[in-house]
């Protein structure tokens, strides 16, 4: 996918309901945190990144519902995406226990080398932790993908995890773009909702 003034890449968020997918995107795009209601269907948001050589890249986030009845809807769109954030909530073991199921569904549509990053979200809630960091690391190693823990509320590793996935996407296309200088073009920020927005 490309635009007249630059390139566009689509990132899809996958994971169970309430793990924080929508809040993650909102924190990355607007640097704001709020508790959102569960997403119904899917939501689309975008952000422009600028490289040091003046290049412009549009990152489009497809925020999908974690509710089971919408899983098929998410995978209807997966063929056109360039990278995936696979997320669980470190305070809810059940959301971690379904990661292999999500991974199997990804492999039904994508190659095993497709850019995917495993995100253990809500790492600020250490006193409520049910999934050890080592468990997340071991899961990522088993699946052969990158792993990072994040906190939407504290802003921990939000930009870093997104930037890592974007680099993976660019490398997978044999492209060499410097996106260290990341800046949001607020005038061109676009949000388009499908049904209702949320986590």
C-alpha positions as CSV (number, residue, x, y, z in Angstrom):
1,X,0.0,0.0,0.0
2,X,1.4,3.4,-0.9
3,X,0.4,7.1,-1.1
4,X,1.3,9.9,-3.4
5,X,3.5,11.5,-0.7
6,X,4.9,8.4,1.0
7,X,4.4,4.8,1.9
8,X,1.7,3.3,4.1
9,X,1.9,0.2,6.3
10,X,-0.9,-1.5,8.3
11,X,-0.4,-2.9,11.8
12,X,-3.1,-5.1,13.3
13,X,-3.6,-5.6,17.1
14,X,-4.6,-9.1,18.2
15,X,-5.4,-10.5,21.6
16,X,-8.2,-11.1,24.1
17,X,-10.7,-8.5,25.1
18,X,-9.6,-5.9,27.7
19,X,-5.8,-6.6,27.4
20,X,-5.3,-2.9,26.4
21,X,-5.0,-2.9,22.6
22,X,-7.0,0.3,22.1
23,X,-5.3,2.1,25.0
24,X,-1.9,1.1,23.5
25,X,-2.8,2.7,20.2
26,X,-4.1,5.8,21.8
27,X,-1.0,6.2,23.9
28,X,1.2,5.8,20.9
29,X,-0.7,8.2,18.7
30,X,-1.8,10.9,21.1
31,X,0.3,10.2,24.1
32,X,-2.9,10.0,26.2
33,X,-4.1,7.2,28.4
34,X,-7.7,6.3,29.2
35,X,-9.5,3.2,30.0
36,X,-11.6,2.3,27.0
37,X,-14.7,0.1,26.6
38,X,-14.3,-3.2,24.7
39,X,-14.0,-2.6,20.9
40,X,-17.0,-3.7,18.9
41,X,-15.8,-4.8,15.4
42,X,-12.7,-2.8,14.6
43,X,-11.3,0.7,14.6
44,X,-8.8,2.4,12.4
45,X,-6.3,5.1,13.4
46,X,-3.2,6.4,11.7
47,X,0.0,8.3,12.4
48,X,2.8,9.8,10.2
49,X,6.4,9.1,10.8
50,X,9.2,11.2,9.3
51,X,12.7,10.0,8.6
52,X,15.9,12.2,8.8
53,X,16.1,12.4,5.0
54,X,12.6,13.9,4.7
55,X,10.7,10.7,3.9
56,X,7.2,10.2,5.2
57,X,5.6,6.9,6.2
58,X,2.0,6.5,7.3
59,X,1.3,3.8,9.9
60,X,-2.3,2.6,10.0
61,X,-3.4,0.7,13.1
62,X,-6.3,-1.7,12.8
63,X,-7.6,-2.1,16.3
64,X,-9.5,-5.4,16.5
65,X,-12.0,-6.7,19.0
66,X,-10.8,-9.5,21.3
67,X,-14.4,-10.8,21.7
68,X,-14.6,-14.3,20.3
69,X,-17.6,-13.5,18.0
70,X,-15.4,-10.9,16.2
71,X,-12.3,-13.1,15.7
72,X,-13.3,-14.1,12.2
73,X,-13.8,-10.5,11.3
74,X,-10.2,-9.7,12.4
75,X,-8.8,-12.5,10.2
76,X,-10.9,-11.4,7.2
77,X,-8.6,-8.3,7.1
78,X,-5.3,-10.0,8.0
79,X,-4.1,-10.6,4.4
80,X,-3.5,-6.9,3.8
81,X,-1.6,-6.1,7.0
82,X,2.1,-5.7,7.2
83,X,2.7,-6.5,10.9
84,X,0.9,-7.6,14.1
85,X,1.0,-6.7,17.7
86,X,0.0,-9.8,19.7
87,X,-1.0,-8.7,23.1
88,X,-1.8,-10.2,26.5
89,X,-2.4,-8.8,30.0
90,X,0.2,-9.8,32.5
91,X,-2.5,-9.6,35.3
92,X,-4.8,-12.1,33.6
93,X,-3.2,-15.5,33.0
94,X,-6.1,-16.5,30.8
95,X,-5.2,-13.9,28.2
96,X,-1.7,-15.4,28.0
97,X,-3.0,-18.9,27.8
98,X,-4.6,-18.1,24.5
99,X,-1.5,-16.8,22.8
100,X,-0.7,-20.1,21.0
101,X,-4.3,-20.1,19.6
102,X,-3.8,-16.6,18.2
103,X,-0.5,-17.6,16.8
104,X,-1.9,-20.6,15.1
105,X,-4.6,-18.4,13.5
106,X,-1.9,-16.0,12.3
107,X,0.0,-18.9,10.7
108,X,-3.1,-19.9,8.9
109,X,-2.9,-16.7,7.0
110,X,0.8,-15.6,7.2
111,X,4.3,-17.0,6.9
112,X,6.1,-17.8,10.2
113,X,8.6,-15.0,9.4
114,X,5.9,-12.4,9.1
115,X,6.6,-9.4,11.4
116,X,4.9,-10.1,14.8
117,X,5.8,-8.8,18.3
118,X,4.5,-10.3,21.5
119,X,3.5,-7.7,24.0
120,X,2.9,-8.3,27.7
121,X,0.8,-5.3,28.7
122,X,0.1,-3.5,32.0
123,X,3.5,-4.2,33.5
124,X,3.0,-1.3,35.9
125,X,0.6,-3.5,37.9
126,X,3.4,-5.6,39.3
127,X,1.4,-6.4,42.5
128,X,-1.3,-8.0,40.3
129,X,1.0,-9.9,38.0
130,X,-0.1,-13.4,37.1
131,X,2.3,-14.0,34.1
132,X,6.1,-13.8,34.9
133,X,8.2,-11.9,32.5
134,X,10.2,-15.1,31.9
135,X,7.1,-16.8,30.7
136,X,6.5,-14.2,28.1
137,X,10.1,-14.4,27.0
138,X,9.9,-18.2,26.8
139,X,6.7,-18.0,24.8
140,X,8.2,-15.6,22.3
141,X,11.3,-17.8,22.0
142,X,9.1,-20.8,21.3
143,X,7.2,-18.9,18.6
144,X,10.3,-17.3,17.2
145,X,9.1,-13.7,17.6
146,X,10.2,-10.6,19.5
147,X,8.9,-9.9,23.1
148,X,8.5,-6.8,25.2
149,X,6.5,-5.7,28.2
150,X,4.6,-2.4,28.1
151,X,2.4,-0.1,30.2
152,X,-0.2,2.1,28.6
153,X,-0.7,4.1,31.8
154,X,3.0,4.8,32.4
155,X,4.0,4.9,28.8
156,X,6.6,2.2,29.3
157,X,8.0,0.7,26.0
158,X,5.0,2.0,23.9
159,X,7.1,3.8,21.4
160,X,9.9,1.3,21.6
161,X,7.7,-1.7,20.9
162,X,5.9,0.0,18.0
163,X,9.3,1.2,16.6
164,X,10.7,-2.3,16.8
165,X,7.8,-3.7,14.8
166,X,8.0,-1.0,12.2
167,X,11.7,-1.7,11.7
168,X,10.8,-5.4,11.2
169,X,8.2,-4.4,8.7
170,X,10.7,-2.2,6.8
171,X,13.3,-4.9,6.8
172,X,10.9,-7.5,5.6
173,X,10.4,-5.3,2.5
174,X,14.1,-5.0,2.0
175,X,13.9,-1.3,2.7
176,X,16.3,0.8,4.6
177,X,14.6,3.8,6.2
178,X,15.7,5.8,9.1
179,X,12.6,6.4,11.3
180,X,14.4,7.4,14.5
181,X,13.0,10.9,14.1
182,X,9.3,10.2,14.9
183,X,6.9,13.1,14.7
184,X,3.1,13.2,14.6
185,X,1.5,15.4,11.9
186,X,-1.6,16.3,13.9
187,X,-3.2,18.1,11.0
188,X,-3.2,14.9,9.0
189,X,-4.1,12.5,11.8
190,X,-7.1,10.5,10.7
191,X,-9.4,8.4,12.8
192,X,-12.1,6.3,11.2
193,X,-14.4,4.2,13.4
194,X,-16.1,1.1,12.4
195,X,-19.1,0.5,14.6
196,X,-17.8,1.5,18.0
197,X,-14.3,2.0,19.3
198,X,-12.6,0.4,22.3
199,X,-10.2,-2.0,23.8
